[in-house]
Amino acid sequence: MNKDVLSTLFVGIDVSSASNYFCAINFEGKHILDFSITNDLPSSEIAVERIFSALNINNYISLVCYLTIGCITSKIYQRCKIMEKITKNFIVPNYIAEEILEYIEQTAQGRCRCMKWENIRALLGLAIINGRITREQADVIEKLFCREK
């Protein structure tokens, strides 16, 4: 068996805009770390300390340890789920779907003033005129995604 793999600590990080979830296992699959922190610089320094602490506690450093870190961003997953919801019942032009995604991300971060639904409504109107979607489809999109009263 390759000694490098046997002496490796595997750390997985699920990154989101608000928080980061850490999980670390050794070669045998034993959980070494399992914690969540906010997504900011002071918390990331705490995460580094916890990882190095885990290395020391488990004597990995004396084994010429290797550290493997893998990250996944929830944003990509969330965008895929939203796109799936947008295009579930009918085909939505890509430029409208991208604007809806941007709108959802901006409003989720409290930046409603940066982007208004009326911009998307205008795009929907153009798509209706061009025969890309129907008025009923535009109404469905608005009911699903508009966050403005």
N, C-alpha and C positions, 0 to 999 in steps of 0.2 A: 504494500500500500504506500502511496506517495506521502511522505512525511509532511510536505507542505500542506496538503489537504487536512491531515490529521491535526495539525496545529493552527488551523484557521478559525477565526471567529467570524461568523457570517451575520452581518447586520442589515436588516431591511428597514427602509424608511418610507412611510406613506406621507407624502408632502401635500399639504393644502394651504390655502391662503391664511387660514386662522391658526392651524396647529400642525404638528408633525408627530406621527406615531412611530415609535422605534420598537423593534423586536430583534433580539440577537440569539442565535443558537450556535452550539458547537457541532462538531462532526457527527456526534452520536444523536443529535437532534434535541439535546437538553436545552431548555430555555434558560438563557443567561440574563437577558434583559427583556423588559416589557414595560414601556412607559410612554407617556404622551407629554408634549410640551407645547407652549405657544410658539408661533412662528415669528421669532424676533432674535436679535443678536445675543442678548443675555441668556436666553433659553438655549440657544445653540451651543453656547460655551458650557452650559450645564450638561448638555448631551455629550459633548466631547469628554468632559470629566467623568461622566458615568461609564462611557465606553472604555476609557483607559483604566478606570477603577475595576471594571469587570475583567479586563485583561490581567491586572495585578492579582486580584482575588483568586482567579482560576489558574494562576501560574502559567499563563500563556506566554508572557514575556520571556520567561526562562527557557521556553521551548522554541525560541526564535519564531514567534507567532507571526502569522499573516492575518491581515484584516481585510475582509471583502465587504464592501458596502454597495447595496443596490437601492435605488430610489424609484418610486413611482409617484406621479402626480395625479391627484384626484381630478384635477381640472380636465384632463383629457377624457377621463371616464365620464365625468359629468357632461361634457360637451357631446360625447357620443350618445348618452342617454337622452339629452335634450333633442338632438338631431333626429333620433329615432321617434321621439314624440311628435316632432314637427312634421315628419314625413310619413307618419303611420297610415293615414287614410288617403293621402293624395300626394302628388309630387309638388314640392315647393321649390321655386327657383332658388339656386344656391345663394345669390346675392341677398335675397330676403332672409334665408335661413341664417346666414352669417350675421346679418344685422340683428336678428332676434337673439342670437347667442351673445352678441356684444351687449345688447340691451339688458339681458338677464344678468350677465356678469357685472355690469355697471350698477344696476339697481341693487344687486345683492351686496355690493360693497358700499351702498349708501350714496352713490353718485348719481342720483336721479336727475339732478340738474344738468349733468353733462349730456345726457341722452334722453330724449323724449319719445314716447310712443308715436307721436304725430309724424316723426320721420319714417317710421316703419309703415304707418298708415298710408303715407304718400307712395311708398314703394309698392304696397299692396294694390293701391289704386292704379298705378302704372301696369302692374301685372294683370289686373282685370282688363284694362283697356287693350293690352297686347294679347289677350286670350290665354295667358299662362295659367291663371286660376279663375275661379268663379267668385261672385260676391259672397255666396254661401261659404266657400272655403276661406275667404278672407275673414268672415265673421267668426268661423271656428278658430282660426289662428289668433284673432284678437281675444276671444274668450279664454283661450288656453294660456296666453302669455302676457297680456297687458296687465301691468301692475299699477296703473294710474286710475284714479276714480274719475 
